[in-house]
Amino acid sequence: MTRFLLLLTLAAGSLVVVGAQDRPPFQSDFPAEEFTARRGRVMDAIGSQALAIVQGAPGVDGFKVFRQSNEFYYLTGLESPHAYLVIDGRTRRSTLYLTRRNEALERSTGAVWSAEDAAEVMRLTGVDAVAPVELLSRQTFTSTMLRAPRPLLYVPFSPAEGEAQSRDELLGHQAGVAGDPWDGRPSREAHFLGLLADRYPALERRDLTPILDTLRSTKSEREIALIRKASVLAGLGILEAMKSTRPGVHEYEVAAVARFVFLANGARFEAYNPIAGGGTNAWMGHYSRNLDPLKAGDLILMDYGPDYRYYASDVTRVWPVSGTFTPAQRALVTYILEYRAAFFRHIKAGVTPEEVLVLARRDMEPVLAKTAFASERHRKAAEDMLTFRGHLQHPVGLTVHDPGAIWGKPFHEGQVFTVDPMMWIPDERLYVRMEDTIVVTTDGLENFTGFLASTVEEIEAVMTQEGMLARVPRLP
C-alpha cells in the first residue's frame, strides 16, 4: 500500500501543464515570482554598480533531448538553446536574449521559445524584457561602455552543469582536455570569458559562481518537494532492481529495470550513470561499466538516481545476489545501519558536521563491542570506519554533487545532503555502504528514502518477489 501511494504521488506530480506541441513546453514547478526572487538576490549580491550575464546551454549536437544548464534554469526555468540572461544591478531589471524563430526546425522538432514570444516569456519567467540575441552586445555592452562609471561584470567562471554532470566531474574532464597535447581546447565558459575580455577589455570581470552557489545551498520548499520525488523514484527503481536480481543476471540488467521505473514516472534523464557493481566490482567507487554477470554468494551495490525535472537524488543499497545474506554479510550491513541511525539522531540545525561525527562515534562504541564479526579483518574495518569523516558526504540539488561543502559550519534548515556510512575491507576487496539523501528541518531531518528497504530482513523480503526482468522478452 505504501508503494502504491508513493507511485500515485509521483504520477500526480509528473503532470506538467503544457499545451499542444505548437506551443513550447514550460515547467510548472516554480511560479514566476520564485525566479524573480532568485534574480533579486543576485542583484543584492552583486550590488548597484554591477551587472551579471549567464549563458544558457547550446543546442544539441546529435539525436538528443535538449536540457538547459542548471544555473540558467535556476534563474529562469526556460528551456531554450543559445539563450542569455542579463541581470542589471543598476536598474534592477532582468532581460532574456533569445534566438529568433526557426520555423523549419520547429516543423521537425516542435516549438521552441524564441524572441518572438516575448510577452509570454516575460509572463512565465518574470523577466522585465525579452530581445533577440543579436542585440545583446548593443543593448548591454555598447551602452555600458559609453557611460561612466563602467559597471563590474559578473559571469560564472565555473563550467555549466548539464545532463548527468556535476562540477567536480566537469573540472576533471577539462583538465584532461587541457593536458592533451593534441587537443587543449578551452571550455565553452572559458571561450565566452575570452570573448568578453577581447571585446570589452575595460570591463572588470568577477566570478558569479560563488554567489549562485550560496543561493543554491538552501533549498526552497518547491525545490525540496522535487528532491523528495526524485528520491522516492530512486528508491522505487532500486526496489525493482532488488526483485530482479538473480545469479547469472548481468549488472546492466538490474540497472535497466531501475531506469525504466525512472522513465515511466516522468524522469527524462539520469542524475548520473548507474553504479551496479557485483562482488569486487563494487570496490571501485564510481564503477559504471555494469557488464558482468552476478554471482551467487556475492553482494551487489547499486547507487543510482534520476534527474527528475532538473533535480537529483543520491541513493545506495547493497543486497545479496542469492537473496539471502550470509552471517558475515548480515553483521556488516547491520553495523552500518546502526551507524546511519546514529547520524540521524544527531543531525539538526545549529549543529556542525564535526559535532555529529563525535556524537555518532560515541554512540557506536557499545555497538562495536557487542557485534560478532566474522573475522578480525571485519572488526578492524568496522573500527576504521569510525575515524573516517566522509560518511557525511555532499550537497544534493540540481546535481547529484551539488556545489559547496557541508563542513566547518552548522547545519541549517533547508540544507540537503547525503548520509553515506561506508566500510572498506581491503583484503577481500569488499565495499559496503548504505546512502540516503536527507534535508535538515526545524526539528531534525527528513530522510527522503526512509521507506526504502534497508535492514537485512526488509531486503530479503523484497527479494522473494518476482521482478519485471523476468517478463522482458529476450533475443534468441
Buried (B, 14 or more C-beta within 10 A) or exposed (E): EEEEEBBEBBEEBBEEEEEEEEEBBBBBBBEBEBBBBBBBEBBEBBEEEBBBBBBBBBEEEEEEEBBBBBBBBBBBBBBBBEBBBBBBBBEEBBBBBBBEBEEEEBEEEEBBBBBBBBEBBBEBBBBBBBBBBEEBEEBBBEEBEEEEEBBBBBBBBBBBBBBBBBBEBBEEEBEEEEEEEEEEEEBBBBEBBEEBEEEBEEBEBBEBBBBBBEBBBBBEEEBBBBBBBBBBBBBBBBBBBBBBBBBEBBBBBBBBBBBBBBBBBBBBBBBBBBBBBBBBBBBEEEBBEBEBEBEEEBBBBBBBBBBBBBBBBBBBBBBBBBBBBEEBBBBBBBBBBBBBBBBBBBBBBEBBBBBBBEBBBEBBEEBBEEBEBBEEBBBBBBEEBBEEEEBBBBBBBBBBBBBBEBEEEBBEBBBBBBBBBBBBBEEBEBBBBBBBBBBBBEEBBBBBBEBBBBEBEEBBEBBEEEBBBEEEEEEE
